[in-house]
């Protein structure tokens, strides 16, 4: 373990500018990549706090989507909830990319093209999104919770 308490205090107070070697030692002690020291407000761009999540409710859907990840051009993570007895998406929607759905809680119908699949807690499905698809009906008595990863992002 390195002794860097006084150095950190001096850096925090603007009394010294640490060398790259010192930053590498501090990063190693903290078990973080050294590059984090060079990215201003990095935490603000990588963390989405629950109370700050954007919610999406589509016109033809009873699914409530919450955006879990900061917006990037590569991938989007969503939390989707469908109350008991409710229908998810009403329309089949194709779009560019791929989608992965994991069932955290409940039992739900997923339609891909002409095929209807029943997924339960712990199940997942992955598919190319050019296939018309929809998250269907909540088939259980409890709220369905899904985690969805899609690339590219839709929002």
N, C-alpha and C positions, 0 to 999 in steps of 0.2 A: 504494500500500500504506500502511496506517495504522501509526503507531508506537504500539502498545498493550501492549507487553511489560510495562512497569512497572504499567500500570493492571490488567492481568490478574493480575499478582502480588499487587497490593493487594486485588483482589476475592477471590482465592483465600485470602488470609490474613485476610479479614474486616475489613480496615481501611477499605474504602470500599464503598458501594453504587453501582454504575454507573447512569447515566441511561439512559433508553430509547434516546436518540440514540447513546450510547456502545455499548450492546448491539447496536444496528442496525449500527454500523460493524464491531464484532467479528464479528458473524454474516456480514456481507458478506465480510470478509477470510477467514473460514473456509468460505465458500460453503455456509452452512446457513440454514434458516429461523430467524428471530429467536424464533419461538414455542418452539423447543426449549429455550431458557433457562428457560421457565416451566413445563415439564412435568417434575415430579420422577421420577427413575428411568425416563426415557423409553426409554433403550436397553434396559432390562430388559423392557419391554413390547413392543418391536418386533423383538427379535432372538431367534431360536431356535437355540442352538448345537447342533451335531450330536450331541454326547454327552448332551444333555438332551431330545432329541426323544421324544415319546410314541410308542409302537408299538401298533398295533391289528392283531389277528389275529381275524377273524370266525370263528364256529364252522363255517360252511359255505364255507370258502375256504382256498386255499393261497397267497393273496396276503398279503404283509406290508406294511402301510401304516405310514408314519411321518408324523407331523404336522409340516409345515414352517413353519407360521405360528402366531403367537400367536392364541388363541381370540378371535374377534370374532363379532358377530351378523350380519355381512354376507357374508363369504367365508372359505373354508378351502382351504389348499393342502396336498396330500399327495404324498409320494413313495411309489410302489408298486413292489414287486419280486416277480417270479414266477420261480422257478428253472426251468431247462431241463426240459422234459417234464412240468411240473406244470400242473394246472388252476387257473385263478384262482378266480373265484366260481362256486359250484355252483348257486346259485339266482338267478333273475331277480328284481330288486328295483326296484319303483317308489317314488319319494319326491318330495316337493315340491322344486321349484327347477330349476336348470340345472347342467350339468356340462361341463367341457372337459378333454380328455385329450390329452397330448402324449407321443409315444413318444421317449424319450431313447436307448434301446438295445433291440435285439431285434425280434422279430416276434410279434404277438399278435392274437388273435381278440376282437372286441368284438361283442356281440349287443345289438341294439335292436329290441324287439318280435319280429317274424318275420325280420328281416334280420340276416345275419351279415357283418361287415366284417373284412378283414385289414388291419392297420396295421403299418407298418415304421418303423424309425428315421427321424425327421424328420416323420412323419405326425401329424396331429391330427384330432380329432373333437369336435364340440359338439352337445349335444342337451338337450331338456327332459326332466327326470328322472321325469316322470309316466309316460313310456314305460318299461315294464319293461325292464331292461337288466342286463348283467353283463360283467365283464372275464373273457374266456374263457381258453383254453389258450395257453400259451407254445408257439408253433409253430417255434421255432428251437432252436439248440444252445447258445445263451448265455442268461444271465439277462435277462429283460425288465425294463426300468426305465421307469416312467411318472411324469409329473408331472400331477397332477389338481387342477383348481380347481373347487370346487363352492360354489354359493350357493343357499340358506343352508347354513351348516356342518351337518354331520351328527353331529359328535362333541361 
